[in-house]
Amino acid sequence: MGGDRHIRFSLISLLLALIIFSGCRATIGGRAFTYEEPLVDSDITVTRYVPSKTCNGTTLLADNHRRERPSIIEIDMQGRVIWEYAIPPSLGEYTNPGFDVELLPNNNVLFVLPGHGIFEINRKGRLIWFHLDPKVSHDADRLPNGNTLYVYGNDDQKTDAQVKEVDPKGKLVWSWYAQGEFDKPPYQDVYDQGWTHTNAVTRMANGNTLISPRNFNCLVEVDPQGQVMRIIGEEYLHRQHDPEVLSNGNILVANHARPHEILEIDPTSEEIVWRFAVLQRRMWPVRDADRLPNGNILITGSTHLVEITPQKELVWLLELNVSFRSPREAPALGFYRAERIPR
């Protein structure tokens, strides 16, 4: 049965590729809009802004709070939309929960639709590149060599590779399997949206790869041969999200403790050198924290984007003015990740 499903998905992928690339590179049905006059969305409000203390620029994020119109938006510091890409209706089912968006050096946008694939579009909404994979979860990074590194954690099994790297033609060039290191207690019988539900990956400056197997409550650093070099945070991480390696070698990560918190970890000593507790439960789950060029931290929660200084002063606050019918709706329909683009 599994082989039959794989064959069916491959045939569907091939058909979609033929449709998309018939004659010339085409759109995937979505539309992009650049607004000369910034668009005010009544559901999004900036309630605090201290220009002298913020990292000023625009913010790129996935906006999923309208079920009928999921989109990628770029907003200014007042929360007004200056650019938008509406996800094609045919792909709307793959936006819940949480799809990742990344600005590329060429100003194109790379985004992940969980359970479906990875797409690169230009600012006019034209499809530039795509790679389909039914088990892609929440994170994909374009590497300096042009390859794409992504996590394979959507209902992953022990026999699956949890991380994959593909070249521009979609050929698999590197992968990492958790099974070799983790098919033993206390990990072997874990299952929640997959065995590991790996939710993030990043290629480190030393050539190693930092991986976040969410269900194992730890971070894993592996070398280019896939050997585990160290396991980080087993004593204090819980369903962690989006680890970022900082310029000083420390790791910034969103941790789903109670309360949810942002941690800066020295990976060598495992000392927590900085932490910020997110006390407002309406923001939970908190799934992203980025260190900005001026040293501030941009935090993404379900209903808020928050910029704080290293001294924990709130200098920018964007709120999503939407009431979800149940707590379970927040992870699916709230914000997932955001990226500040300095100006």
Buried (B, 14 or more C-beta within 10 A) or exposed (E): EEEEEEEEBEEEBEEBEEEBEEEEEEBBBBEBBEEEEBEEBEEBBBEEBEEEBBBBBBBBBBBBBEEEEBBBBBBBBEBBBBBBBBBBEEBBEBBBBBBBBBBEEEEBBBBBBBBBBBBBBBEEBBBBBBBBBBBBBBBBBBEEEEBBBBBBBBBBEBEBBBBBBBBEEBEEEBBBBBBEBBEEEEBEEBEEBBBBBBBBBBBEEEEBBBBBBBBBBBBBBBEEEBEBEBBBBEEBBBBBBBBBBEEEEBBBBBBBBEBBBBBBBBBEEBEBEBBBEBEEEBBBBBBBBBBBEBEBBBBBBBBBBBBBBEEEEEBBBBBBEBEBEEEEBBBBBBBBBBBBEEE
